[in-house]
Amino acid sequence: MTAVVTDLITYPVKGCAGVALTESGLTPAGLTHDRAFMVVDDSGVYRTQRKDTRLAVIRPEVSWDGGRLTLRAPDVEPLEIEVDTESPRCDVDLFGAPFRAVDQGADAARWLSDVLGTDCRLVRVPPEHDRVTDGLHPGTSGFADSGALHLLSRSSYDDLNARIEAAGRAPVTLSRLRPNVVVDGWDAPHTEDAVRNVGIGNTELGFAKLAVRCAVTLVDQDSGERAGPEPLRTLATYRRQPGGGVSLGAKFSVLRTGKLTLGDELDVTVWESAAE
């Protein structure tokens, strides 16, 4: 039952492409720079792949010190900007919840508006960002949908694709599921659902809740085009949740910060109790 970390992926700009890592710092808000930036409309309302699917083709890169952000997309000149954490704060909306952010300027706004074909701004979480996320172990995050870290086991992913293929449809890529941490070594699918406290490297995570999946999983992450109905069609046959939606993987809060590295073993110290 020993599981190890096989993939680490951070998403510096919410909704944009992930960045594969060999190691990463783990902050209270998750992997370093994860969802630190967000694309919004002129009113400050968040944009995601649910509607703006071409976010998937934008590939961000943050410098080691967090001071520079580079944005790349097909057939467009890259844009490099100096990250602003000092300018006056602006109001933004994430799923109806109000937050404060720092606008990253006119150059980023123009570049994103051209790539997405609609008016956009780019904002960053301010240093004083104090969002509290819910779940069994409450925590914090940047502009992620909810918890700081999305953990998915390879056995859960393989089981999903086996079901999709058994129905005569093409499997989905791992990128469609947008995990932060992928682990291998648990034979039974959905073992992550039963983890309550786990050490990885010198860090500790606490289970928050199951990861309810949305229409972003229907988007081809290479083309930026909707490619549904998988995986939601198949997940609906065996992973429906009592509160609505379908789940795959789990969200975790950071109980102890530190460093994660590919190959780190997981040490589960608390499993789900029978009472739960």
Disulfide bonds with the S-S distance in Angstrom:
none
